[in-house]
Amino acid sequence: MNLAYFLFLSITVMLTSFIIKSLVVLVKFKLLRDERLEYTSNKNIDEMYDLMNAKEEILIRHHK
């Protein structure tokens, strides 16, 4: 009786820790992915802004 209870308890603890570790890994992966997507979108916005400034500069020089 005591041994069966101990085995059941240890298996439950191992499964619970495995599930928690898996969830932590998934959350870290999602956060890294979101951060990478945000970085690339900000980078694209900066590039578009630079292109707009360059076009504006070319137009100003052309009309002088």
CYANA upper distance limits for C-alpha pairs under 8 A (distance plus 0.5 A):
  1 MET  CA      5 TYR  CA      6.72
  2 ASN  CA      6 PHE  CA      6.67
  3 LEU  CA      7 LEU  CA      6.64
  4 ALA  CA      8 PHE  CA      6.59
  5 TYR  CA      9 LEU  CA      6.56
  6 PHE  CA     10 SER  CA      6.61
  7 LEU  CA     11 ILE  CA      6.59
  8 PHE  CA     12 THR  CA      6.63
  9 LEU  CA     13 VAL  CA      6.68
 10 SER  CA     14 MET  CA      6.66
 11 ILE  CA     15 LEU  CA      6.64
 12 THR  CA     16 THR  CA      6.57
 13 VAL  CA     17 SER  CA      6.62
 14 MET  CA     18 PHE  CA      6.59
 15 LEU  CA     19 ILE  CA      6.67
 16 THR  CA     20 ILE  CA      6.70
 17 SER  CA     21 LYS  CA      6.57
 18 PHE  CA     22 SER  CA      6.64
 19 ILE  CA     23 LEU  CA      6.72
 20 ILE  CA     24 VAL  CA      6.71
 21 LYS  CA     25 VAL  CA      6.73
 22 SER  CA     26 LEU  CA      6.71
 23 LEU  CA     27 VAL  CA      6.62
 24 VAL  CA     28 LYS  CA      6.64
 25 VAL  CA     29 PHE  CA      6.62
 26 LEU  CA     30 LYS  CA      6.65
 27 VAL  CA     31 LEU  CA      6.61
 28 LYS  CA     32 LEU  CA      6.62
 29 PHE  CA     33 ARG  CA      6.58
 30 LYS  CA     34 ASP  CA      6.57
 31 LEU  CA     35 GLU  CA      6.58
 32 LEU  CA     36 ARG  CA      6.62
 33 ARG  CA     37 LEU  CA      6.67
 34 ASP  CA     38 GLU  CA      6.58
 35 GLU  CA     39 TYR  CA      6.63
 36 ARG  CA     40 THR  CA      6.77
 37 LEU  CA     41 SER  CA      6.67
 38 GLU  CA     42 ASN  CA      6.60
 39 TYR  CA     43 LYS  CA      6.55
 40 THR  CA     44 ASN  CA      6.62
 41 SER  CA     45 ILE  CA      6.74
 42 ASN  CA     46 ASP  CA      6.70
 43 LYS  CA     47 GLU  CA      6.72
 44 ASN  CA     48 MET  CA      6.69
 45 ILE  CA     49 TYR  CA      6.68
 46 ASP  CA     50 ASP  CA      6.70
 47 GLU  CA     51 LEU  CA      6.69
 48 MET  CA     52 MET  CA      6.69
 49 TYR  CA     53 ASN  CA      6.75
 50 ASP  CA     54 ALA  CA      6.65
 51 LEU  CA     55 LYS  CA      6.65
 52 MET  CA     56 GLU  CA      6.65
 53 ASN  CA     57 GLU  CA      6.61
 54 ALA  CA     58 ILE  CA      6.69
 55 LYS  CA     59 LEU  CA      6.69
 56 GLU  CA     60 ILE  CA      6.68
 57 GLU  CA     61 ARG  CA      6.68
 58 ILE  CA     62 HIS  CA      6.51
 59 LEU  CA     63 HIS  CA      6.76
 60 ILE  CA     64 LYS  CA      6.96
